Structures are given as structure tokens and as C-alpha cells.
């Protein structure tokens, strides 16, 4: 029989359990979950602590050292990724037709439009396809067969900047550095942290704010 949450007290207890479980899942070490559950129940019921203060402190130091090792590796990996990204944009910016803005956004004009440019608060209608640097498509309104509408200032910084450069009817290829995209956090499983993005965007229409 599953857990039933009938009262506010039940929901608070479950919320605490969720918080605790999330913290445990993020640890860089496997934990004996049955032992953990039994130990928590025993201690909350006044059971005797089986580690001395010195032993407890030693285990906490060990955990901190493991967490620091994970953080150090993450920082080293991030630095390597960002260095590779920097080299990519330096080389890409030398290609014919590629324009680099002050922010570091790069774009190519594939089709030059003739209509109005959107402002930061306008709503645009676009068709687009987004790729990772390895060519993998992670999102595409073209594949879905339906354009999308959204406010210019309601998307990643690279898009917000690029859309205001485009005239209605234009089609651009965008090269967006990770800092103008999803940054250090990435976006779910589709876009890893510190990932630059390549989009082909066609501006179909503009609705004034």
C-alpha cells in the first residue's frame, strides 16, 4: 500500500523526505539505503549514537573531500569545454559571411528579409531548427510542421539579440555561445552545460507589443 498524505503534517513530513532523498541522490558515493532509513528512525526515536563525535567529524570531513573532488573535476571539465568553445568561435568568425557582435553572438544572413524588425517586447512568429556543435538536432519547429510564437525578450539572450537584427522574412544561421544560451546549467538532457548552440531561424511575422 502506498503512502497516503491526509493532513498538512503528513505533507510536511513527505516534503522533508523529498528534500532528504534529493540530497542523498546527489552525493558522490553509494549509500546503503536500508541502513540509512533504519539509522534515521532509530536516532529520531532516541536510539544510541553508534559513532563518537570524533568518528562523526572524520566521516563528515571525508564527505567534504569527496564533494570537493567532484567540484574540482567539474571546474576542470568546464574550463576545457569553454576553451574549446572559444577556439571554435575564433575560427568560425573568420569564415566568409559570419558576423560577430559585441556580445560574441555570431550569425550568417541566409535570406535578407524586407519587413519590419521586432522590438524587445514584440511577439514574433518563427520557424527554427536547433543543433548542438556535433550536428545533433535537439529541437525543430520545422520537423513538427508548426511555427512558434513567443515574446522577443522571453527567450535565451542569443535569440533576443539576434531577432532584433532580423527583418520579417529573413532567415539567419545563429552561432550562440553558451553564456548567451543555457550557460553552466544546460537544459535538461537535451543540452549539456556550457554548450554552444547553432540555430537556423526564419522570422515569419511580428506582432507589436
C-alpha positions in Angstrom: 0.0 0.0 0.0 1.4 3.4 -1.0 2.0 6.3 1.3 -1.2 8.4 1.9 -0.9 12.1 2.7 -4.1 13.0 4.6 -3.0 16.0 6.7 -0.7 19.0 6.5 1.6 17.2 8.9 1.7 14.3 6.6 2.6 16.6 3.6 5.3 18.4 5.7 6.8 15.0 6.6 6.8 13.9 3.0 8.3 17.3 1.9 11.2 16.7 4.3 11.6 13.2 3.0 11.8 14.6 -0.6 14.4 17.1 0.4 16.4 14.5 2.2 16.2 12.0 -0.6 17.3 14.6 -3.2 20.3 15.5 -1.1 21.3 11.8 -0.8 20.9 11.2 -4.5 23.4 14.0 -5.2 26.1 12.5 -3.1 29.2 11.2 -5.0 29.1 7.9 -3.1 26.7 5.0 -2.8 24.7 4.9 0.4 23.2 1.8 2.0 19.6 3.0 1.9 18.1 0.3 4.3 20.8 1.1 6.8 20.2 4.8 6.3 16.5 4.5 6.8 16.9 2.4 9.9 19.5 4.7 11.4 17.3 7.8 10.9 14.3 6.1 12.5 16.5 4.8 15.4 18.0 8.1 16.1 14.8 10.0 15.9 13.3 7.6 18.4 16.2 8.3 20.9 18.5 5.5 19.9 22.1 5.5 21.0 24.6 7.1 18.5 27.0 4.4 17.2 29.7 6.9 16.2 31.7 9.0 18.6 32.0 12.8 17.9 35.5 12.2 16.5 34.3 9.4 14.2 31.3 11.6 13.1 33.6 14.5 12.3 36.0 12.3 10.4 33.2 11.0 8.2 31.9 14.5 7.5 35.5 15.6 6.5 35.7 12.6 4.2 32.4 13.6 2.6 33.5 17.2 2.1 36.7 15.9 0.5 34.8 13.8 -1.9 32.4 16.7 -2.7 35.4 19.0 -3.3 37.0 16.4 -5.7 33.8 16.3 -7.7 33.6 20.1 -7.8 37.3 20.3 -8.9 36.7 17.9 -11.7 33.6 19.7 -12.8 35.5 23.0 -12.9 38.3 21.5 -14.9 35.9 19.9 -17.3 34.1 23.3 -17.7 37.3 25.1 -18.3 38.3 22.7 -21.1 34.8 23.0 -22.7 34.9 26.8 -22.6 38.4 26.8 -24.1 37.3 24.6 -26.9 34.2 26.9 -27.4 36.5 30.0 -27.5 38.6 28.4 -30.3 35.5 27.4 -32.2 34.1 30.9 -32.3 37.5 32.4 -33.1 37.8 30.2 -36.2 34.1 30.4 -37.1 34.3 34.2 -37.0 36.9 34.1 -39.8 34.5 32.4 -42.2 33.1 34.4 -45.1 29.7 35.9 -44.2 29.9 35.3 -40.5 29.3 38.5 -38.4 30.3 38.7 -34.8 28.5 41.1 -32.5 29.9 42.8 -29.3 28.3 40.2 -27.1 30.0 37.3 -29.0 26.9 36.2 -30.9 27.7 35.2 -34.5 25.3 35.0 -37.4 25.1 34.5 -41.1 22.4 36.1 -43.3 20.9 33.2 -45.4 17.9 35.2 -46.6 17.6 39.0 -46.2 14.1 40.0 -45.2 12.2 43.1 -46.2 9.7 43.6 -43.4 9.8 45.2 -40.0 12.3 44.4 -37.3 10.9 43.3 -33.9 11.5 45.2 -30.7 12.4 43.6 -27.4 8.8 43.4 -26.2 7.2 42.3 -29.5 5.9 38.8 -30.2 7.5 37.0 -33.1 6.4 34.0 -35.2 9.3 31.9 -36.3 10.4 28.6 -37.8 13.7 27.2 -36.5 15.9 24.2 -36.1 18.4 24.0 -33.2 21.6 21.9 -33.3 24.4 21.0 -30.9 28.0 21.6 -32.2 28.2 17.9 -33.2 25.3 18.4 -35.6 22.7 16.7 -33.5 19.2 18.3 -33.8 17.7 18.9 -30.3 14.6 20.9 -31.3 12.9 21.8 -34.5 9.6 23.6 -35.3 10.2 22.6 -38.9 10.1 18.9 -38.0 6.9 19.5 -36.1 5.5 21.3 -39.1 4.3 24.2 -37.0 5.9 27.6 -36.4 6.1 29.0 -32.8 5.2 32.4 -31.3 6.9 34.0 -28.3 8.0 37.4 -27.0 11.4 38.5 -28.1 12.6 39.1 -24.5 11.2 35.7 -23.3 13.9 33.5 -24.7 17.7 33.0 -24.3 19.9 36.1 -24.7 21.3 35.0 -28.0 17.9 34.8 -29.6 16.7 38.0 -28.1 19.7 39.8 -29.6 19.5 38.1 -33.0 15.8 38.5 -33.6 16.1 42.3 -33.2 18.7 42.3 -36.1 16.3 40.4 -38.4 13.7 41.9 -40.8 10.5 39.9 -41.3 11.1 37.3 -44.0 14.7 36.9 -43.1 16.5 33.7 -42.4 19.6 33.6 -40.3 22.0 31.0 -39.1 23.0 31.7 -35.5 26.0 30.6 -33.5 25.3 31.2 -29.9 28.0 30.9 -27.2 26.9 29.0 -24.1 26.9 32.2 -22.0 24.2 33.6 -24.3 22.3 30.3 -24.2 21.8 27.9 -21.3 25.1 28.6 -19.6 26.5 26.4 -16.9 23.3 24.6 -16.2 22.3 23.4 -19.7 18.7 22.5 -20.4 17.6 19.1 -19.2 19.1 16.1 -21.0 19.0 17.8 -24.4 21.6 20.5 -23.9 24.6 19.8 -21.6 26.2 22.5 -19.5 28.4 25.0 -21.3 27.1 24.0 -24.8 27.1 26.5 -27.7 24.1 26.3 -30.0 23.6 26.6 -33.7 20.2 27.6 -35.0 18.6 28.3 -38.3 15.8 30.8 -37.7 13.3 32.2 -40.1 11.3 35.3 -39.0 7.8 34.9 -40.3 5.9 37.7 -38.6 5.9 40.3 -35.9 3.1 41.4 -33.5 3.7 44.7 -31.9 3.7 44.9 -28.1 
